[in-house]
């Protein structure tokens, strides 16, 4: 008999699972590690892996073709905040985590605070020199290594080079010039804007603040220093508030159908994105070949140019893994073997954290979409410009707080700087509530 | 649907027959019959509720930088106090209250109207008509949500310009979500009402006609009072569903900044459990939500028995 309570728990679960699967690009499917023996029938060591990385199955297949000692069992999980972190955190809590966990630099510390990650400082010490310095810093928040870096996501400015040229607009190097360009774009086409400032995306705002060089968290000895509304952040906040007030940029979301349509039809002439934006543009608007170019992010101080990151993948070994050596064998291969970017180039535009692999990617990724400066050269420089930054143990939750607070900006109920001051207070209170040692650096 | 047939003469007849059955057919039978239900109730409702109750009394504490992992601390009712004192939670309750005030009369009223029209009409395509109104219920909530979100989107969706409100703006998301939910649930409830209307004895309707009642009078003075128990049951489920509103705002979140991560109590629970890893607070909030659902359903049921007396 159909029970009319159809709306309650059942659809709630279905909805969350469905939403998670959808955002994972339809590759959803919840995996569970079997508590099986640690070796396969052929004698290989069995390693379980949870990941939402596109193409991970291809990498695993290539790894199996290359050696026979380690057998990786991949379970594709929902992407990060769409359920991946929740699943991994719960698995750690329930003591049935896989051997290898998928983390992003921004989520590493929050996952670390579950106590479920293995310190791999010694085992990976020899890899230090190969990685981009920003990547190596990101997996070593306290001087111990907690993850193996995979790719990097420095932010960059994507723009319609054809329209810029047509109207004689120079690519902005500073934020001041950026505001002037925003005005020129609107003059050229009253229906067009230079870019959108996605008010519903906390990780984007964090990346922008990162570029302003004012870390939201710092570790001092045994204490978290929290400063979400520091000078750089508030300068960033005020800058975008002014642009929104003057109607020079939109406040809508990125990644939506509307956004893609706006990029394609020339309603948006630019996109402040990360390294993975290369793939986003190629896939979302393949017809726009030969229109877009990549440039470095504008900076606040031309003498000390800087840009933040948005995302970036790494992999950790779980603390309870019985086969950490085998897990690291795979991670070492995944992160540093030149075969990996070659495979990746067949379906995406990888930007590896391991520098020799980046050179491989540079050669094998088809560079026929963008015009202007070579993409990998721009991104390399962007990677080198990433300043010091530490994510906090509440980073992922803070993204929601930022998005919630900024949600009230579009109606005029608050301003971006005021919203950030509120977020700072919440962040400090949350960490103190959890028993952490916190020192607050007051809002500027 | 027992809901519908409870008061029909056939159900009463069955109950009488059961009572006349000779006793001593084995005392095991009731246990065997109730067993599967009891096991499921225990495993999927009572044990989880008990575990949630347990979780809600603890919170995770870290120390120093937090890299050594958390330990559980017993905090009595601290999580409940935190939730009730949280403005985000109170705002979320306000949101579902405003949603319920719009959605419930609109959806149930519409469903009742359609059911009455369907019942009185002598249309040939009755089945086709009821199927087409019922169809939205068959569309999974997330898919429907995404389609609505596209329809609401500026630039690509036709509804953005056509609607009198900005469907993704800060004041517009509430009517938008009401629209989405009403579309989804209207047909479902219409079918329930229509099925109940079919069980209204035809001789009663004929008597009403003989007494000179027109179709409108018959509908309002005879049919509606006779299916009142069904209407109240639907009301209970809709009240509970409104409190648990989740899918529509979750989907809209990726399209607009106007839906916060804690826009409804269910989203508040989701955010606490799966983004902030605060299982104690999530458990406390979900128990409070369950309690509110229970109290409101009891209130509505009480209202219905008092009314029909």
Boltz contact constraints between the chains, C-beta under 6 A:
constraints:
  - contact:
      token1: [A, 4]
      token2: [B, 237]
      max_distance: 6.0
  - contact:
      token1: [A, 7]
      token2: [B, 241]
      max_distance: 6.0
  - contact:
      token1: [A, 8]
      token2: [B, 244]
      max_distance: 6.0
  - contact:
      token1: [A, 11]
      token2: [B, 141]
      max_distance: 6.0
  - contact:
      token1: [A, 12]
      token2: [B, 246]
      max_distance: 6.0
  - contact:
      token1: [A, 15]
      token2: [B, 141]
      max_distance: 6.0
  - contact:
      token1: [A, 15]
      token2: [B, 142]
      max_distance: 6.0
  - contact:
      token1: [A, 15]
      token2: [B, 246]
      max_distance: 6.0
  - contact:
      token1: [A, 15]
      token2: [B, 247]
      max_distance: 6.0
  - contact:
      token1: [A, 18]
      token2: [B, 142]
      max_distance: 6.0
  - contact:
      token1: [A, 19]
      token2: [B, 142]
      max_distance: 6.0
  - contact:
      token1: [A, 19]
      token2: [B, 250]
      max_distance: 6.0
  - contact:
      token1: [A, 86]
      token2: [B, 274]
      max_distance: 6.0
  - contact:
      token1: [A, 89]
      token2: [B, 277]
      max_distance: 6.0
  - contact:
      token1: [A, 112]
      token2: [B, 67]
      max_distance: 6.0
  - contact:
      token1: [A, 113]
      token2: [B, 62]
      max_distance: 6.0
  - contact:
      token1: [A, 113]
      token2: [B, 66]
      max_distance: 6.0
  - contact:
      token1: [A, 115]
      token2: [B, 69]
      max_distance: 6.0
  - contact:
      token1: [A, 199]
      token2: [B, 257]
      max_distance: 6.0
  - contact:
      token1: [A, 200]
      token2: [B, 257]
      max_distance: 6.0
  - contact:
      token1: [A, 222]
      token2: [B, 64]
      max_distance: 6.0
  - contact:
      token1: [A, 256]
      token2: [B, 255]
      max_distance: 6.0
  - contact:
      token1: [A, 257]
      token2: [B, 150]
      max_distance: 6.0
  - contact:
      token1: [A, 257]
      token2: [B, 156]
      max_distance: 6.0
  - contact:
      token1: [A, 258]
      token2: [B, 153]
      max_distance: 6.0
  - contact:
      token1: [A, 258]
      token2: [B, 154]
      max_distance: 6.0
  - contact:
      token1: [A, 258]
      token2: [B, 155]
      max_distance: 6.0
  - contact:
      token1: [A, 258]
      token2: [B, 156]
      max_distance: 6.0
  - contact:
      token1: [A, 261]
      token2: [B, 155]
      max_distance: 6.0
  - contact:
      token1: [A, 261]
      token2: [B, 156]
      max_distance: 6.0
  - contact:
      token1: [A, 393]
      token2: [B, 66]
      max_distance: 6.0
  - contact:
      token1: [A, 396]
      token2: [B, 275]
      max_distance: 6.0
  - contact:
      token1: [A, 397]
      token2: [B, 275]
      max_distance: 6.0
  - contact:
      token1: [A, 397]
      token2: [B, 276]
      max_distance: 6.0
  - contact:
      token1: [A, 400]
      token2: [B, 261]
      max_distance: 6.0
  - contact:
      token1: [A, 400]
      token2: [B, 275]
      max_distance: 6.0
  - contact:
      token1: [A, 404]
      token2: [B, 260]
      max_distance: 6.0
  - contact:
      token1: [A, 404]
      token2: [B, 261]
      max_distance: 6.0
  - contact:
      token1: [A, 407]
      token2: [B, 257]
      max_distance: 6.0
  - contact:
      token1: [A, 407]
      token2: [B, 258]
      max_distance: 6.0
  - contact:
      token1: [A, 407]
      token2: [B, 260]
      max_distance: 6.0
  - contact:
      token1: [A, 411]
      token2: [B, 170]
      max_distance: 6.0
  - contact:
      token1: [A, 434]
      token2: [B, 62]
      max_distance: 6.0
  - contact:
      token1: [A, 435]
      token2: [B, 61]
      max_distance: 6.0
  - contact:
      token1: [A, 435]
      token2: [B, 62]
      max_distance: 6.0
  - contact:
      token1: [A, 435]
      token2: [B, 63]
      max_distance: 6.0
  - contact:
      token1: [A, 436]
      token2: [B, 62]
      max_distance: 6.0
  - contact:
      token1: [A, 436]
      token2: [B, 66]
      max_distance: 6.0
  - contact:
      token1: [A, 437]
      token2: [B, 64]
      max_distance: 6.0
